Amino acid sequence: MTAELDKPQRRRRLGVAAPVAAGVAAAAASILAAALEWEIPPLAKVGVTAAAALLVGLATWATTESRPRRGVPAEPSSRPPDQWPPVPEHFTGRAESLAELREVFAARRRSAAGSPPLVVSLYGRGGVGKSALMTRFGYEVAAWFPDGRLYADLRGGVDAPVRPEEVLTGFLRALGVRLTIDPGGLEELRKLWLTWTKGRRILIGLDNAHDAEQVKALIPAERGCAVLVTSRQPLFLNGTHDTRLGVFSEAQGVELLARLAGGARVSDDLESARRIVRQCDHLPLAVTICGGRLATREQWTLRQMADRLHDERRRLDQLELAPTVDKSVRASVQLSYDDCTGVQRRLLRLLSALPAPDVPAWVAGELLDVSGLDGADQLEALIDAQLAECSGTDATGALRYRLHDLVALFAAELAGEDDPERRGDAIERVLHGYRRRAEEAAQDRWPQDWSKGGRRSSTEGQIHAGDWLNAERLTLMSMITLARQLEMWELTWGLARAFCSLCHSLRAYWADWHAVADLGCEAAERAGDRRAQAISMLDRAAVQGGQGGQERGRADAEWALEVFTELGEPWWAARAMRAIGMTLFSDGHLDRAQEHLIGAITAFRGEEDFWWMARTQRNLAELRLAERRPEEARRLLEDSLEVFERAGNRYSEAQTLRVYGEVLAAQARGLRRAGEHRAAQDSFARAGHSLDRAAEMFRQRGELWEEARCLRAAGEVGDPANGPRELELARRAEEMLAVLGDSWGVARTAASIGRALGRLGRMAEAEHELRRAVGAFEELGDRWWMALSLRYLGEAHLDNGRRAPAVPPLRQARDLYRSLGNEAGMSRTLELLRRAET
């Protein structure tokens, strides 16, 4: 990041507005503007420029009224999310409960506008079938919620329930919110959640809630949304319709048993079927497990099952057992477990040792040290026996599996049956499997982070990597924690390295990224691997810089540079130099920053890594632009563009086109001040074309944050013939950044809006916006941008012939620049002060 980049820092939320879709007709103007790069006579260029400007103006006029209203987020994706788990095939026996839910939902649809969202709580003892009822009803009312169905297992029945922040992050990502900046804590995520659910009809399923505190922040404010919650105790939430789900009646239990074991078998021995239901305490989970075992053992009679259950219950009466698993569930699981093969029993025990919400099928193969296909077969056998269940299909299209928490607790009690060494080997194989897959996804997403001249990755591979992380994030986090607990330091580091690379490339999951970066540093240190530790320090420096910890990040990068230099790792040393330069630039220390950036460029060129060289040249160009040296910046960017275009790096090309547009705009403003109006207009049009191209490239990739930055840059061009449109573009950018939770970006765009208003001579509004920017940057602790915003305010007064009002903000800016040691900013401010005071 640089001083000109959106660097989210210590966050306090600014006002949240909603994003708006960018105008599609700008592409036509871009086509005409492209003619400016053809070899045509000057008069023809002027004509093309005028035509392009006219088209842009017409497009703006035509699309202004058709844009979505403020407060309604732009549509993030064409397909609404659907995370709902599958309905158990044997679902039965809840006709009354379903009828009650139908009436509750229908009554809410008939209620007056302004009502809060419907929240229905289904509570009852473990194994009573709350999740199955919620899932079944969610399919019944799916058509009422055209904007999607979101689901989260809150894991309230285990020792580490899922935090609301993790759930909100996952839900926002599912809605298409990239969260490319750190949104902050629960309060900030809650604000984003309310914004992105506004005007939508979404069904939210919250399974296995621990308590009300885990749920409150997850309830939207939108009347069209509804929430279904399951828990073991009533939650007593305001406005909640609470429904206690009891055990089955005898008839319901027999019906469930018949669905699983077969109607004819039950009819032939109805009394034994009733005995089984009674021995299961009428608990659906226990009946389901017994029915599942009968279904896979056709030679068993129902009387044999009833007798075995009776004997098992008598045995349990003589044991002192922890009350975590109902006796009826324990008895049914024990009988089914005893009848499994040795391999299946071992798989069940090993699955219970993984502290993950769910896993894909390949994990079973690794646990058993067999092929993935054979492992999946054994997992399916557990599902047939109702000892495991399918939790749904993830973002990559893979089926995922889990154990009911009561079954997992039962299996965990039997851990002593496994040889500790074999058990450790099985877990280690799974951890290695996750490391391989995480590294593959990370290298697909960002190959340049892994090796010099990293292989080119396809767009399809990059998208798959993002989907993979979205699907595996919670499980991968649990695997990293497990590796650390087992003191497998090399594995912990490898998993952490891949996780950090994925988060960095996606700019996602900031809190998890920081936590894992810390674990990576610890693991490398405990392993005694200084090279790995230095790499982890760079990973941590990146996330710290994104969260406002530039000084801590620079300290980590400086330590890494020292180690890489000592170890003779020039490529990694160059990356550390660049990281240091970027943190210095972000803090306004331009002279020191350029030394490190130039050193990194030289080193990357020596290593023949032209991607990193070009990327760092782009950063240096941004620094040159801040120093008001646009011609040097332009040459650097043209070299970078050539590298990215040749290599097919479209994302990097688009980022560079944005900066190129900013540089062309700066040159155009300089030409205009010099009285070269025809050349200035040429440069203004080319700047607009470059920014339009960049915005369209990001729009096609669904990169809202990057697109917003392009729109903001287009709002800062400063073309006097385009003032109203530039103001509109800047405001559009602010709306998009606000809904993405980028408080720094909102403050940065407030400064852009203020400058655009100043160019239009609307000084009262301009001062308001620039003062808003100053206040926001002060809250964020960004003194560099405070000084720049004050300087912009003074400059706007001067440009409007108001010398006296320009003096106070310029003096404030001067004092801030002096405290920062920023000579370039000080020089420019003193120049403006001389104009104001003469």
TIMI-334000 format. One line per 8 residues: number of its first residue (from 1); for each residue x, y, z of C-alpha. Coordinates in pm, whole numbers, plus 50000, padded with zeros to 5 digits. Example, Ala and Ser with C-alpha at 12.3 -4.5 7.8 and 13.67 -1.06 7.14 Angstrom:
! residues 2
1	51230/49550/50780 | 51367/49894/50714
//
This chain:
! residues 838
1	50000/50000/50000 | 50098/50362/49956 | 49987/50699/50080 | 49756/50718/49780 | 49618/50370/49836 | 49318/50293/50053 | 49503/50195/50370 | 49245/50094/50629
9	49373/50189/50973 | 49238/50201/51331 | 48876/50197/51237 | 48579/50392/51353 | 48282/50367/51127 | 48183/50661/50917 | 47831/50706/50783 | 47725/50412/50568
17	47573/50475/50228 | 47505/50213/49965 | 47696/50148/49642 | 47560/50225/49301 | 47628/50057/48971 | 47869/50241/48745 | 47733/50373/48414 | 47777/50126/48131
25	47774/50381/47851 | 48122/50510/47943 | 48267/50226/47735 | 48148/50397/47416 | 48330/50713/47511 | 48640/50506/47584 | 48639/50371/47229 | 48645/50721/47085
33	48902/50836/47338 | 49127/50550/47229 | 49163/50730/46901 | 49385/50978/47078 | 49662/50719/47075 | 49638/50677/46699 | 49859/50872/46464 | 49602/51126/46335
41	49622/51500/46265 | 49590/51738/46563 | 49260/51887/46445 | 49114/51540/46413 | 49231/51462/46765 | 49046/51766/46893 | 48731/51648/46717 | 48760/51299/46862
49	48821/51444/47206 | 48512/51660/47183 | 48305/51366/47064 | 48429/51152/47353 | 48349/51426/47602 | 48002/51468/47452 | 47934/51096/47473 | 48046/51084/47835
57	47824/51380/47920 | 47524/51223/47746 | 47589/50891/47919 | 47605/51060/48258 | 47281/51252/48192 | 47106/50940/48068 | 47208/50716/48356 | 47183/50953/48652
65	46810/50903/48705 | 46822/50529/48641 | 47080/50454/48906 | 46966/50269/49219 | 46860/50499/49497 | 47095/50576/49783 | 47076/50324/50062 | 47031/50021/49836
73	47349/49820/49776 | 47448/49744/49421 | 47374/49388/49325 | 47697/49204/49415 | 47632/48889/49215 | 47374/48751/48975 | 47303/48433/49173 | 47165/48460/49527
81	47354/48250/49780 | 47204/47916/49885 | 47386/47753/50176 | 47093/47549/50303 | 47186/47193/50407 | 47003/46895/50258 | 46687/46759/50418 | 46726/46411/50571
89	46559/46161/50339 | 46382/45997/50632 | 46231/46319/50771 | 45890/46253/50925 | 45670/46308/51226 | 45660/46684/51258 | 45333/46773/51088 | 45208/46981/51383
97	45535/47170/51415 | 45544/47241/51042 | 45184/47366/51054 | 45273/47598/51342 | 45572/47738/51151 | 45359/47790/50841 | 45106/47987/51041 | 45376/48201/51206
105	45535/48285/50871 | 45200/48348/50704 | 45093/48582/50985 | 45413/48780/50944 | 45350/48818/50572 | 45006/48957/50655 | 45143/49198/50918 | 45177/49572/50865
113	45487/49731/50720 | 45750/49842/50967 | 45752/49517/51162 | 46089/49380/51270 | 46225/49069/51098 | 46074/48740/51202 | 46291/48532/51436 | 46176/48179/51520
121	46357/47983/51788 | 46333/47604/51793 | 46472/47470/52120 | 46487/47132/52287 | 46721/46860/52410 | 47004/46733/52195 | 46898/46482/51930 | 46532/46586/51928
129	46544/46682/51559 | 46558/47062/51569 | 46806/47089/51282 | 46607/46852/51062 | 46288/47051/51119 | 46461/47381/51045 | 46615/47239/50727 | 46285/47088/50609
137	46088/47407/50665 | 46360/47617/50499 | 46297/47432/50172 | 45924/47478/50204 | 45947/47859/50225 | 46245/47906/49993 | 46034/48085/49731 | 45948/48356/49985
145	46315/48453/50003 | 46435/48526/49648 | 46757/48690/49768 | 46898/48371/49910 | 46931/48140/50208 | 47227/48165/50445 | 47317/47896/50697 | 47570/47861/50978
153	47631/47588/51232 | 47711/47787/51547 | 47842/47472/51719 | 47695/47570/52053 | 47712/47213/52174 | 48094/47199/52166 | 48363/47366/52373 | 48443/47635/52114
161	48124/47777/51960 | 48163/47988/51648 | 48202/48361/51714 | 47941/48598/51561 | 48221/48785/51381 | 48313/48468/51193 | 47952/48408/51093 | 47898/48765/50972
169	48219/48757/50772 | 48108/48438/50601 | 47758/48571/50534 | 47889/48897/50386 | 48128/48706/50162 | 47839/48486/50049 | 47643/48800/49955 | 47934/48906/49735
177	48095/49159/49969 | 48468/49127/49906 | 48574/49291/50236 | 48903/49395/50077 | 48973/49612/50378 | 48961/49523/50745 | 48606/49607/50854 | 48703/49605/51222
185	48520/49425/51501 | 48169/49296/51561 | 48007/49641/51569 | 48151/49735/51231 | 48059/49400/51075 | 47708/49440/51213 | 47672/49776/51037 | 47779/49620/50708
193	47540/49332/50763 | 47248/49573/50814 | 47347/49763/50501 | 47378/49459/50276 | 47052/49302/50396 | 46858/49626/50347 | 46586/49589/50086 | 46644/49213/50060
201	46446/48904/50151 | 46686/48646/50291 | 46625/48339/50505 | 46894/48289/50769 | 46944/47957/50947 | 47143/47955/51272 | 47189/47600/51390 | 47300/47490/51738
209	47317/47831/51904 | 47494/47842/52239 | 47314/48145/52382 | 47140/48468/52287 | 47464/48667/52272 | 47588/48447/51990 | 47273/48525/51789 | 47181/48891/51851
217	47431/49047/51610 | 47326/48805/51333 | 46965/48921/51316 | 46909/49170/51032 | 46682/49471/51066 | 46503/49417/50735 | 46138/49312/50764 | 46164/49093/50456
225	46426/48871/50619 | 46357/48584/50859 | 46577/48391/51100 | 46539/48031/51213 | 46745/47945/51521 | 46794/47611/51694 | 46930/47574/52046 | 46907/47345/52346
233	46774/47618/52574 | 46527/47901/52507 | 46710/48217/52398 | 46458/48477/52521 | 46531/48717/52236 | 46301/49015/52200 | 46024/48953/51947 | 46116/48588/51902
241	45857/48320/51842 | 45988/48039/52067 | 45885/47681/51995 | 45989/47397/52219 | 46039/47079/52023 | 45960/46770/52225 | 46043/46408/52166 | 45838/46196/51928
249	45516/46031/52018 | 45524/45654/51994 | 45343/45666/51661 | 45588/45921/51520 | 45884/45713/51636 | 45742/45400/51475 | 45682/45591/51149 | 46044/45710/51146
257	46167/45357/51216 | 45954/45226/50930 | 46099/45482/50687 | 46448/45362/50766 | 46412/44988/50837 | 46126/44923/50597 | 45751/44934/50642 | 45702/44560/50599
265	45951/44471/50876 | 45784/44710/51117 | 45434/44588/51030 | 45541/44229/51088 | 45658/44308/51443 | 45486/44626/51554 | 45534/44552/51925 | 45914/44529/51890
273	45912/44853/51694 | 45730/45019/51983 | 45981/44872/52228 | 46268/45019/52024 | 46107/45362/52028 | 46055/45341/52405 | 46414/45222/52463 | 46525/45527/52258
281	46326/45756/52492 | 46128/45863/52184 | 46433/46066/52081 | 46454/46104/51699 | 46835/46082/51684 | 46840/45752/51874 | 46552/45609/51668 | 46727/45721/51350
289	47050/45544/51445 | 46864/45222/51527 | 46668/45245/51203 | 46986/45305/51009 | 47146/44995/51153 | 46839/44785/51078 | 46844/44915/50721 | 47200/44789/50671
297	47139/44459/50854 | 46841/44293/50687 | 46908/43969/50876 | 46837/44142/51207 | 46488/44120/51344 | 46331/44410/51529 | 46306/44188/51839 | 46681/44132/51834
305	46740/44506/51814 | 46493/44573/52097 | 46657/44307/52317 | 47005/44441/52252 | 46893/44794/52332 | 46736/44670/52657 | 47058/44496/52759 | 47267/44800/52670
313	47041/45029/52874 | 47073/44794/53175 | 47450/44799/53139 | 47455/45178/53123 | 47245/45197/53440 | 47538/45038/53624 | 47795/45288/53493 | 47879/45637/53611
321	47867/45843/53296 | 47904/46210/53222 | 47563/46361/53139 | 47685/46504/52806 | 47523/46227/52601 | 47168/46104/52663 | 47151/45743/52775 | 46917/45660/52489
329	47154/45812/52233 | 47452/45641/52394 | 47281/45304/52383 | 47175/45337/52018 | 47518/45462/51909 | 47692/45184/52103 | 47488/44914/51934 | 47545/45062/51589
337	47912/45117/51668 | 47958/44757/51785 | 47812/44630/51460 | 48040/44842/51240 | 48355/44696/51090 | 48682/44772/51262 | 48775/45019/50988 | 48444/45202/51024
345	48479/45222/51402 | 48829/45359/51366 | 48712/45618/51115 | 48439/45734/51353 | 48688/45773/51639 | 48936/45959/51421 | 48672/46193/51281 | 48581/46290/51637
353	48944/46393/51694 | 48926/46664/51427 | 48802/46993/51577 | 48642/47101/51250 | 48283/47196/51172 | 48281/46961/50872 | 48524/46803/50626 | 48531/46695/50259
361	48536/46326/50170 | 48911/46304/50100 | 48980/46345/50473 | 48843/45996/50540 | 49101/45845/50304 | 49386/46026/50478 | 49264/45923/50824 | 49256/45558/50722
369	49566/45576/50500 | 49374/45442/50201 | 49273/45591/49868 | 49028/45877/49862 | 48769/45651/49697 | 48804/45379/49960 | 48787/45636/50238 | 48472/45787/50090
377	48315/45437/50078 | 48380/45389/50450 | 48238/45734/50520 | 47925/45648/50323 | 47890/45334/50537 | 47883/45553/50848 | 47619/45770/50682 | 47410/45461/50600
385	47434/45370/50969 | 47320/45727/51056 | 47646/45784/51250 | 47757/46061/51013 | 47567/46304/50794 | 47615/46517/50484 | 47621/46886/50576 | 47580/47011/50219
393	47777/47119/49914 | 48044/47386/49951 | 48142/47671/49719 | 48370/47440/49517 | 48092/47187/49457 | 48233/46930/49700 | 48012/46744/49948 | 48098/46797/50313
401	48040/46567/50608 | 48009/46595/50985 | 47916/46406/51299 | 47624/46503/51517 | 47784/46656/51826 | 47640/46381/52051 | 47785/46112/51825 | 48117/46297/51820
409	48123/46313/52201 | 48051/45940/52220 | 48328/45859/51971 | 48576/46086/52149 | 48523/45886/52470 | 48662/45583/52288 | 48990/45745/52190 | 49176/45507/52418
417	49104/45222/52177 | 49350/45375/51928 | 49724/45335/51943 | 49849/45691/52013 | 50117/45666/51747 | 49877/45547/51479 | 49628/45814/51582 | 49895/46082/51557
425	50002/45955/51215 | 49642/45972/51091 | 49597/46330/51206 | 49932/46426/51057 | 49828/46285/50719 | 49517/46504/50725 | 49725/46808/50816 | 49965/46734/50530
433	49666/46694/50298 | 49535/47035/50397 | 49879/47187/50354 | 49909/47050/50000 | 49568/47178/49903 | 49614/47515/50070 | 49948/47568/49897 | 49801/47467/49562
441	49514/47714/49604 | 49750/47990/49719 | 49983/47939/49423 | 49689/47937/49182 | 49568/48264/49329 | 49904/48443/49358 | 50196/48251/49206 | 50433/48549/49238
449	50413/48517/49617 | 50572/48174/49605 | 50865/48185/49371 | 51069/48409/49148 | 50883/48457/48820 | 50587/48254/48951 | 50391/48063/48690 | 50097/48237/48533
457	49765/48139/48688 | 49436/48121/48502 | 49134/48328/48598 | 48947/48003/48660 | 49220/47887/48898 | 49213/48218/49082 | 48837/48200/49127 | 48860/47839/49246
465	49120/47941/49503 | 48886/48204/49645 | 48597/47957/49658 | 48822/47700/49823 | 48920/47939/50102 | 48558/48045/50154 | 48460/47679/50187 | 48753/47565/50402
473	48831/47874/50614 | 48690/47756/50948 | 48815/47401/50900 | 49158/47520/50788 | 49180/47751/51091 | 49098/47455/51317 | 49368/47245/51147 | 49630/47516/51202
481	49532/47535/51569 | 49543/47155/51597 | 49891/47140/51442 | 50009/47399/51695 | 49854/47208/51986 | 50037/46896/51871 | 50360/47100/51841 | 50400/47006/51476
489	50583/47330/51409 | 50686/47275/51048 | 50330/47178/50955 | 50189/47470/51150 | 50417/47708/50963 | 50335/47559/50622 | 49960/47577/50680 | 49989/47932/50815
497	50203/48044/50521 | 49946/47922/50266 | 49656/48071/50463 | 49827/48412/50484 | 49909/48409/50113 | 49546/48338/50027 | 49416/48610/50259 | 49672/48859/50125
505	49587/48793/49762 | 49213/48807/49831 | 49241/49087/50090 | 49002/48885/50301 | 48943/48755/50655 | 49164/49015/50821 | 49122/48902/51183 | 49194/48539/51091
513	49485/48650/50873 | 49648/48839/51160 | 49593/48556/51409 | 49738/48298/51169 | 50034/48524/51083 | 50119/48533/51454 | 50097/48152/51468 | 50325/48126/51166
521	50588/48345/51331 | 50567/48141/51650 | 50587/47807/51467 | 50890/47910/51261 | 51068/48033/51573 | 50990/47712/51763 | 51114/47511/51466 | 51439/47710/51463
529	51395/47802/51096 | 51508/48164/51056 | 51422/48178/50686 | 51067/48062/50755 | 51045/48307/51043 | 51150/48596/50818 | 50887/48497/50558 | 50625/48489/50834
537	50740/48831/50950 | 50668/48966/50601 | 50325/48802/50607 | 50254/48968/50940 | 50389/49302/50819 | 50139/49298/50533 | 49834/49246/50754 | 49959/49489/51017
545	50002/49758/50755 | 49647/49697/50639 | 49519/49734/50993 | 49698/50059/51069 | 50007/49913/51236 | 50266/50059/50999 | 50536/50092/51263 | 50499/49732/51380
553	50485/49617/51022 | 50799/49809/50932 | 50982/49660/51231 | 50891/49308/51115 | 50998/49385/50756 | 51329/49535/50873 | 51403/49224/51079 | 51317/49007/50779
561	51549/49212/50554 | 51835/49162/50796 | 51781/48784/50804 | 51739/48745/50426 | 52056/48947/50368 | 52245/48733/50616 | 52115/48411/50456 | 52197/48526/50103
569	51834/48537/49983 | 51832/48833/49741 | 51478/48777/49609 | 51325/48770/49954 | 51546/49060/50059 | 51404/49263/49770 | 51052/49187/49886 | 51141/49300/50236
577	51290/49623/50096 | 50969/49690/49907 | 50759/49625/50219 | 50969/49873/50418 | 50942/50130/50140 | 50565/50096/50129 | 50521/50150/50503 | 50747/50456/50486
585	50547/50590/50192 | 50220/50532/50379 | 50354/50739/50667 | 50464/51021/50434 | 50841/50961/50456 | 50894/50992/50082 | 51272/51030/50070 | 51340/50722/50281
593	51065/50531/50100 | 51213/50590/49755 | 51553/50458/49864 | 51399/50124/49956 | 51174/50109/49650 | 51460/50186/49411 | 51674/49928/49588 | 51398/49669/49552
601	51350/49748/49180 | 51724/49704/49120 | 51727/49376/49312 | 51423/49234/49130 | 51576/49327/48796 | 51895/49148/48899 | 51691/48842/48991 | 51506/48868/48656
609	51171/48882/48834 | 51000/49131/48610 | 50655/49102/48769 | 50780/49222/49109 | 51001/49477/48937 | 50702/49619/48748 | 50481/49616/49056 | 50741/49805/49258
617	50791/50050/48971 | 50419/50122/48992 | 50461/50197/49362 | 50754/50426/49288 | 50544/50599/49021 | 50279/50673/49285 | 50551/50821/49502 | 50675/51034/49210
625	50320/51154/49156 | 50301/51258/49522 | 50625/51451/49465 | 50468/51625/49162 | 50702/51456/48915 | 50443/51312/48674 | 50673/51270/48375 | 50900/51032/48568
633	50592/50853/48700 | 50457/50813/48350 | 50776/50651/48218 | 50779/50405/48509 | 50416/50312/48450 | 50459/50261/48077 | 50741/50017/48148 | 50521/49837/48402
641	50226/49820/48167 | 50442/49659/47901 | 50549/49389/48148 | 50196/49314/48269 | 50042/49316/47921 | 50312/49085/47786 | 50265/48842/48075 | 49885/48858/48062
649	49854/48983/48421 | 49517/49152/48380 | 49465/49244/48744 | 49806/49412/48769 | 49749/49576/48432 | 49421/49725/48553 | 49582/49857/48871 | 49857/50017/48667
657	49608/50169/48422 | 49439/50338/48716 | 49763/50498/48832 | 49848/50583/48470 | 49519/50769/48441 | 49599/50964/48758 | 49939/51060/48616 | 49793/51169/48282
665	49541/51381/48470 | 49821/51548/48669 | 50004/51623/48347 | 49686/51763/48194 | 49638/51998/48488 | 49997/52114/48452 | 49952/52178/48080 | 49637/52376/48147
673	49812/52593/48406 | 50082/52658/48147 | 49818/52774/47899 | 49855/52475/47664 | 49482/52408/47650 | 49475/52187/47341 | 49745/51954/47478 | 49574/51960/47817
681	49243/51850/47665 | 49421/51568/47485 | 49575/51451/47812 | 49245/51484/48002 | 49073/51260/47747 | 49350/50999/47762 | 49335/51003/48141 | 48961/50937/48127
689	49013/50657/47878 | 49274/50488/48097 | 49054/50510/48405 | 48749/50383/48216 | 48947/50083/48093 | 49071/50004/48442 | 48722/50037/48594 | 48571/49810/48330
697	48839/49546/48383 | 48768/49543/48755 | 48393/49549/48697 | 48418/49236/48484 | 48605/49062/48766 | 48354/49174/49030 | 48619/49380/49212 | 48395/49648/49365
705	48668/49797/49581 | 48912/49839/49295 | 48635/49970/49070 | 48546/50230/49335 | 48905/50348/49345 | 48898/50393/48967 | 48577/50595/48993 | 48731/50811/49262
713	49038/50870/49047 | 48807/50966/48759 | 48644/51215/48994 | 48983/51376/49060 | 49092/51432/48701 | 49023/51805/48719 | 48895/51859/48366 | 48712/52195/48375
721	48479/52075/48099 | 48373/51777/48304 | 48323/51913/48657 | 47968/51791/48730 | 48043/51440/48604 | 48361/51419/48812 | 48167/51518/49125 | 47910/51250/49050
729	48180/50985/49000 | 48347/51074/49330 | 48016/51050/49512 | 47948/50716/49348 | 48286/50592/49466 | 48212/50704/49822 | 47885/50511/49826 | 48057/50193/49708
737	48341/50224/49959 | 48102/50297/50244 | 47900/49985/50181 | 48223/49784/50171 | 48306/49916/50517 | 48618/50105/50405 | 48620/50398/50647 | 48963/50513/50530
745	48846/50502/50169 | 48534/50702/50259 | 48750/50969/50424 | 48983/50971/50126 | 48689/51013/49890 | 48541/51292/50101 | 48861/51484/50021 | 48806/51410/49650
753	48448/51532/49668 | 48562/51848/49842 | 48816/51921/49570 | 48558/51856/49297 | 48317/52098/49466 | 48594/52355/49495 | 48664/52331/49122 | 48294/52406/49065
761	48316/52714/49287 | 48086/52568/49554 | 48317/52658/49840 | 48079/52620/50133 | 48010/52259/50034 | 48376/52203/49951 | 48489/52321/50293 | 48233/52098/50461
769	48357/51788/50276 | 48725/51865/50330 | 48667/51933/50700 | 48482/51602/50716 | 48785/51432/50566 | 49020/51602/50816 | 48805/51487/51108 | 48782/51132/50978
777	49157/51104/50924 | 49214/51239/51274 | 48991/50961/51413 | 49181/50709/51206 | 49516/50841/51326 | 49636/50928/50976 | 49822/51258/51019 | 49969/51248/50667
785	49625/51261/50509 | 49507/51513/50767 | 49782/51744/50643 | 49701/51675/50278 | 49328/51742/50327 | 49406/52071/50502 | 49638/52162/50216 | 49362/52081/49967
793	49127/52309/50160 | 49372/52598/50150 | 49437/52538/49781 | 49064/52535/49703 | 49021/52872/49876 | 49311/53014/49677 | 49178/52882/49346 | 48851/53059/49422
801	49025/53389/49501 | 48981/53359/49879 | 49326/53422/50022 | 49239/53501/50385 | 49037/53180/50452 | 49322/52979/50295 | 49579/53077/50559 | 49455/52886/50871
809	49426/52540/50708 | 49758/52587/50528 | 49930/52676/50856 | 49781/52367/51017 | 49904/52157/50726 | 50252/52314/50753 | 50274/52224/51123 | 50165/51866/51057
817	50416/51823/50774 | 50690/51962/50998 | 50606/51709/51272 | 50608/51430/51014 | 50938/51540/50862 | 50773/51544/50520 | 50983/51781/50312 | 50784/51747/49989
825	50455/51828/50161 | 50615/52112/50352 | 50757/52264/50033 | 50424/52261/49853 | 50239/52403/50155 | 50489/52685/50202 | 50449/52773/49835 | 50071/52798/49881
833	50113/52999/50201 | 50325/53255/50022 | 50047/53298/49767 | 49788/53335/50042 | 49984/53582/50254 | 50097/53821/49978
//
